[in-house]
Amino acid sequence: MIKVAFYDAKEYDKASFERYGQTQDVQFRYFEAKLNEDTVELAKGSDAVCVFVNDSVSAAVIDKLYEYGVKLIALRSAGYNNVDVQAAFGKVHVVHVPAYSPYAVAEHAMALLLTSIRRIHKAYNRTREFNFSLSGLTGFDLHGKTVGVIGTGKIGRIFVDICRGFGMRVVAYDAYPAKDSGIEYVSLEDLFRESDVISLHCPLTDSTRHLIDEDAIRQMKKGVVIVNTSRGGLIDAEALLNGIKERKIGAACLDVYEEEADIFFEDRSGHIMNDELLARLISMPNVIITSHQAFLTKEALDNIAETTVNNILSYFSGDGICDNELCYRCGNIERCKKERKERCF
Ligand code: NAI
């Protein structure tokens, strides 16, 4: 039996993981706590840990896991910015779920965008109170507008297709443009200058942290709508707030927030909000925030559970090779050309 310490466990996780795990010789021990230096001890006696986006898998945590004999960090997410993969190299193997439903995230991005620009959230509140006034609800057509997509991987490309379905002109920026995709790639500067809507679909790395900052916002069109379903750290939230206050940014649709780790996924309704910046953003009439919810569809949860269980089984059985291993061997995890015929180390 493979023992797995499952951190940041929610009811919806347990339901799907029980379905795929228990029959497959994998035993999950569920912990509500997030993985960090204070909680790593819970992993003692486990063969693997299973973590999500706000677990903090730092070098110190990795050293402890290594000391406890934990062999594998199984991410239930595609993004891995919360894992120090360099520190893990040579000590603990890391696997992730490269795609569980890119449609879930791309569709959520469009749901946020439409909600925002057609003021659906406001209309919903009004009609519940029998207020049928249309005053202040004027939106704009997406048809004919330009959307700038940053990051044209699995999610970005689906978002591109959705936008094309709305009759939008799509321009894109990617550090590694997709060949023969028919996508019009432009420089970041041109994308900022031309776009009515900007949607972020690239990973959070050292080079993309605060990609949207004061300087970037200065280059954008007045009234631009910014959509972020990727990672909070891509946006300098203070610069975003200033852009909104100065009426430069028309609206912001955020599923992620840089300092979300201790806030998102939890019911904080009875608490005083200590994060002034988040409180101020939420108070803005043209900001919509969801709580890192873009992935949350039945299809995605089932795919996450199935792939994670298969990742764990591949690692602990047979030749131990897992196609979804993240490898730091050549130092460029994004472009690693490691042959999938062997383990990373
Ligand atoms: P992907 O790996 O298929 O695509 C990422 C794209 O970003 C690639 O085309 C890559 O070349 C590009 N890229 C890398 N560095 C870049 C840079 N410096 N500038 C511009 N582009 C760059 O990833 P996928 O599956 O499309 O996911 C994208 C992101 O969405 C993930 O990194 C994750 O942070 C986020 N995500 C959010 C979820 C949510 O629930 N809100 C759920 C799943 C993913």
Boltz pocket constraint, residues with backbone or C-beta under 6 A from the ligand:
constraints:
  - pocket:
      binder: B
      contacts: [[A, 78], [A, 79], [A, 98], [A, 99], [A, 102], [A, 105], [A, 150], [A, 151], [A, 152], [A, 153], [A, 154], [A, 155], [A, 156], [A, 173], [A, 174], [A, 175], [A, 176], [A, 177], [A, 200], [A, 201], [A, 202], [A, 203], [A, 204], [A, 207], [A, 208], [A, 229], [A, 230], [A, 231], [A, 255], [A, 256], [A, 292], [A, 293], [A, 294], [A, 295], [A, 296], [A, 334]]
      max_distance: 6.0
